[in-house]
Amino acid sequence: MNPTAFLHRLRDRGETERDDGPPGQRLLNVGDMQRLRHLEFSTRRRVRGTYLGRHSSRQRGQSVEFNEYRQYLPGDDPADLDWKVFARTDRLYVRLYEHESEMTTTLLIDGSASMAFRGCEAPAPGVTQSSSSLSYSKYELAASLAAALAFLLIERNDRVSLGIARNGLATFEAPGMSMTHLSRLLAKLDAHQPALTAQLPEAIETLLLRSRRRGLLVILSDLLDDTEGIFAAIARATARGNEVILVQTLHAEELELPAGGHGIFVDSESGERVRVHCDDVRSSYARAMQAFLERVARMCASLGIDRVPVSTADDRFAVLERYLLRRGAERR
Amino acid sequence: MVMLASISLLAPLMLGGMVLVGLPIAAHLLNRKARRAVVFPSIRLLREASASQSRFFRLRRWWLLALRALAVALLVLAFAEPAWRSASADTIGSAGGTTVFVLDASASTRRADAATTTFERMRGEVGRMIERLDAGASQADVIVAGAHPRALAGRATSNLDALRVLLQETTATEERADMAAALALAGQILADQPRPTHIVVVTDGQTSNWLDEHGSGLNGFSLADDCAVDAVVIASPDANVGLEAAGIAPQMVLPGQPCAVRVRARAFAGASTAAVLRIELNGREQSVRSIEIPGEEGAETAIMLTIPNEGFTHSISITHARDALSLDDRVFFSVNVGESIPVVLIADDDPDDPASGTFYLARALAPFGDARDRFVPRVVASSALNLATLGAARVVFVGDVTRISESAVAALKGHLASGGGIVWFCGGGALSENLAALERSMPDLLPFVPGAARQPVAGRPGTRIVPGASGTAMLTSFDASTFVALGQAWMGRVRDCSRIRSDALQVLAYDDGTPGLSVRRYGDGTFALANFSPAPRNGDLGRHAAFVALAQNLAAGVVPEGEGVAALHPGATVAIAVRGDMGAAGDFTVIGADGRKRLDASIIRDRNSAVVTVPNVEHVGIYRVERTSRPGVTVASAAVNMDPRESDTRSLSSETLGALLRASSAGRAAKQSSTAMRPNDGDGAPLWWVAILVAMVAMVGEFALLLRWNADR
């Protein structure tokens, strides 16, 4: 199924069914797809691929397009030596080539309980309340962005895999590049219920073990779970040649505490409690949150990875749009 | 604790309002309970934020709650009327020694402020002071100062717990306190007690308890030189309206006859006011009257009532709306139908001896010797003279008496003070000494000072008596012929006299200008001094019929009609005259105002009358005499009303009271280890305004903290 047919199929379903009908339509609907189709998702690092794609790949000695020279090091294939350069300079150089290839992108979503946060006015667990009166959760925000990225990548013939972290890697969908694969991804995302802790470091390590090739790892998380461990795992991923994009999803009421709210705040993952009056701690909480975000930004900068902060109050696709445009511009 | 011990509460029951402190606490707790659980992604940052706040800020709701509760508590405390006690009061007895507390139990201390009476507050104060005494090293006693002061323990005791128990059982009397007697009793108790000795007077500072009508202080007691005296004034400066029984006219009322009941209403320590009087006769309301009370001088009003044809005796009460001192909001009158007017003759000669003046005086007052007589004379020896023996007599005639005692002088003084009249004949006996004793006790009493008696000259007519300048005004039933008849009497032993006081009325005089009979008002009473005597050795006046008219006129006119009939007060001995069939001995039962039989009543019989005497009446109201054989039938009654001086709520300043205590203790320089607290301030310096001020500071502090914290958010 090509993307156009996929869109038509979704549209046909959307006309007859409500949001909760087709799996994943809450995360990505036809309008969103049409809005995103003009975007291009480019990689900054060279990635390894076996099929023709639109992304640059560092496959030395087998490229169709020369890229650069590098001084010979012991262990290099002597066949890569450029004898003409040796003749002119009396120094050994190997030739490096570059060619366009498809990219394998792994989308890793934080599926922990903290991602289920819909706001302070959300009912306590076990109490039902109309979802229409509430904002969407951080998980829904992350899943929606992941769905959009998956659509963009698949539409450009890139392979996309999906992992959902809950107590480690709870769900994994192997790479694929068809629209049918996209449907499966959306269904997986839609079916997941955030719970427990994410244990993202373990999930990242598991993904790295499963992935034989270097690629793009997009992590969508609030980073509230073992931030240091997450960045250690990301550092290992980048050391293996992977590019990492960190989409930090936060709820608007996490960034700024609601006015007048007070009560006993229960940690969604540990169950710990603290009695807080929001008015009392708003300013100090804002300072602590700002420090946390700055620390995350510094760590991302130190690892050379992109960080995309997004809030439930934002137009998520506008944020994605801005990021991809900026990324494309930097690549050029 | 020291600070707390120095603060007393004048209205401690108001502390019940402290339950209001629970309101902010309950609101706080309910608010806490109402907090819901919010599942938050991670509370790590919330904890960091909370930890970054100062401990003071984190506890700010508790601070606000504390300030709110403090403000409420202080406002409630202000209503409890805290007062700062002097440091000395806290140190009383701390070094051992003997302390006697004189507790004012006069009727004015029954004033009820809020939920307590002044007496209860004073009693509580005495209890606290006893509690602070050094147990084991200190001795103490409490004198309850009523009309007849009594010591609770009888002597200084080291069993302070038992003393406190006795103290708690004491109640305020309905009497006027005899403070001089109380201080004298305190002096007696302390006389042989270990030093240091200390007297603490706890009083409401009522001026009339400490100063007489002339503004003089107390006398008649003495204290040791090293005895310290403190005064604690717990005053009740509120306005008070008091009723005073002014009298009934005519005094001898017949069945079916109208009579005028006169009542005086006075407003103390307040502006003029209006009062609604309800008049009851034998328990049934007769009428309602509104009167304007201009102030302390009061307003007198007369209410006309018709005495029923049935019954021997009738009771009348007049009531106005209750105020803080309810005891003077009702006055009682007793009307004994057909009652003859009792008159007391004080004489030491034989009333049956035709050579005595009393023989003629008694017959002049009761010429018929039966119920037709208007007056019922009763002869009392000077040695038996006291307020009890004077009984209900309006007028007292004093004839030939030997030297009278101080108690007799005091009885006469009390009789005058209660509005009675005294007619003193200058006859034989120790006249000069007796008049001097009167003058010492009651300065400027005598209208003139009689000197030596002129010796009668045999065969020479004596000086003739003529009307004085005020003769016709005083002797209203005398006509010219009566005066002429009176002038026919031979006056043998006329005394040379000083000039008549300018404020005295000259009723009779001698033709040579010597005073014959002069009258002057002394306080509420009347004192008449006659420069003659009915005794035959002084002339033949007693044998003249004109003397009958003179004696009858004096008995009726010395005390104006209607006055002096309601002068019976709690603490006094009440004498109720009973006429008619005397029945068997002991055939009388006295029912007190509280409805209980008075077993201590005694009866003094005469030829055709009897006087039932009830000592130390305690309560305001009607005391009834019944025949034991006919219970329920009242044959005579007497009304007892609160001493009107107790209605006067004006109180002495602490400085005045302190100086009074020092000056009044004869022959010593009483130390005042500390003076009393300012009167009108209750028990010491008032602190209610401090409580309100601090409460306001707490509220302002709360407001400031809220502003500051809201700005910090």
HADDOCK unambig.tbl for C-alpha pairs under 7 A between the chains (distance, minus, plus):
assign (segid A and resid 114 and name CA) (segid B and resid 41 and name CA) 4.07 0.50 0.50
assign (segid A and resid 114 and name CA) (segid B and resid 42 and name CA) 6.76 0.50 0.50
assign (segid A and resid 115 and name CA) (segid B and resid 41 and name CA) 6.96 0.50 0.50
assign (segid A and resid 117 and name CA) (segid B and resid 40 and name CA) 6.69 0.50 0.50
assign (segid A and resid 117 and name CA) (segid B and resid 41 and name CA) 6.05 0.50 0.50
assign (segid A and resid 120 and name CA) (segid B and resid 38 and name CA) 5.94 0.50 0.50
assign (segid A and resid 124 and name CA) (segid B and resid 37 and name CA) 6.95 0.50 0.50
assign (segid A and resid 124 and name CA) (segid B and resid 38 and name CA) 6.68 0.50 0.50
assign (segid A and resid 124 and name CA) (segid B and resid 39 and name CA) 6.73 0.50 0.50
assign (segid A and resid 224 and name CA) (segid B and resid 42 and name CA) 6.81 0.50 0.50
assign (segid A and resid 262 and name CA) (segid B and resid 35 and name CA) 6.59 0.50 0.50
assign (segid A and resid 263 and name CA) (segid B and resid 35 and name CA) 4.45 0.50 0.50
assign (segid A and resid 263 and name CA) (segid B and resid 36 and name CA) 5.10 0.50 0.50
assign (segid A and resid 263 and name CA) (segid B and resid 37 and name CA) 5.80 0.50 0.50
assign (segid A and resid 263 and name CA) (segid B and resid 38 and name CA) 6.66 0.50 0.50
assign (segid A and resid 264 and name CA) (segid B and resid 35 and name CA) 6.67 0.50 0.50
assign (segid A and resid 264 and name CA) (segid B and resid 36 and name CA) 6.16 0.50 0.50
assign (segid A and resid 264 and name CA) (segid B and resid 37 and name CA) 4.67 0.50 0.50
assign (segid A and resid 264 and name CA) (segid B and resid 38 and name CA) 6.00 0.50 0.50
assign (segid A and resid 265 and name CA) (segid B and resid 37 and name CA) 5.80 0.50 0.50
assign (segid A and resid 265 and name CA) (segid B and resid 38 and name CA) 4.72 0.50 0.50
assign (segid A and resid 265 and name CA) (segid B and resid 39 and name CA) 5.82 0.50 0.50
assign (segid A and resid 265 and name CA) (segid B and resid 40 and name CA) 6.00 0.50 0.50
assign (segid A and resid 266 and name CA) (segid B and resid 37 and name CA) 6.66 0.50 0.50
assign (segid A and resid 266 and name CA) (segid B and resid 38 and name CA) 5.87 0.50 0.50
assign (segid A and resid 266 and name CA) (segid B and resid 39 and name CA) 4.67 0.50 0.50
assign (segid A and resid 266 and name CA) (segid B and resid 40 and name CA) 5.71 0.50 0.50
assign (segid A and resid 267 and name CA) (segid B and resid 39 and name CA) 6.06 0.50 0.50
assign (segid A and resid 267 and name CA) (segid B and resid 40 and name CA) 5.33 0.50 0.50
assign (segid A and resid 267 and name CA) (segid B and resid 41 and name CA) 5.92 0.50 0.50
assign (segid A and resid 267 and name CA) (segid B and resid 42 and name CA) 5.02 0.50 0.50
assign (segid A and resid 267 and name CA) (segid B and resid 43 and name CA) 5.34 0.50 0.50
assign (segid A and resid 268 and name CA) (segid B and resid 39 and name CA) 5.54 0.50 0.50
assign (segid A and resid 268 and name CA) (segid B and resid 40 and name CA) 5.55 0.50 0.50
assign (segid A and resid 268 and name CA) (segid B and resid 41 and name CA) 5.08 0.50 0.50
assign (segid A and resid 268 and name CA) (segid B and resid 42 and name CA) 6.35 0.50 0.50
assign (segid A and resid 279 and name CA) (segid B and resid 713 and name CA) 6.52 0.50 0.50
assign (segid A and resid 280 and name CA) (segid B and resid 713 and name CA) 6.11 0.50 0.50
assign (segid A and resid 281 and name CA) (segid B and resid 49 and name CA) 6.04 0.50 0.50
assign (segid A and resid 281 and name CA) (segid B and resid 50 and name CA) 6.20 0.50 0.50
assign (segid A and resid 282 and name CA) (segid B and resid 713 and name CA) 6.39 0.50 0.50
assign (segid A and resid 283 and name CA) (segid B and resid 713 and name CA) 5.53 0.50 0.50
assign (segid A and resid 284 and name CA) (segid B and resid 49 and name CA) 4.91 0.50 0.50
assign (segid A and resid 285 and name CA) (segid B and resid 45 and name CA) 6.48 0.50 0.50
assign (segid A and resid 285 and name CA) (segid B and resid 46 and name CA) 6.09 0.50 0.50
assign (segid A and resid 285 and name CA) (segid B and resid 49 and name CA) 4.69 0.50 0.50
assign (segid A and resid 288 and name CA) (segid B and resid 45 and name CA) 6.16 0.50 0.50
assign (segid A and resid 288 and name CA) (segid B and resid 48 and name CA) 6.88 0.50 0.50
assign (segid A and resid 288 and name CA) (segid B and resid 49 and name CA) 6.26 0.50 0.50
assign (segid A and resid 289 and name CA) (segid B and resid 45 and name CA) 6.71 0.50 0.50
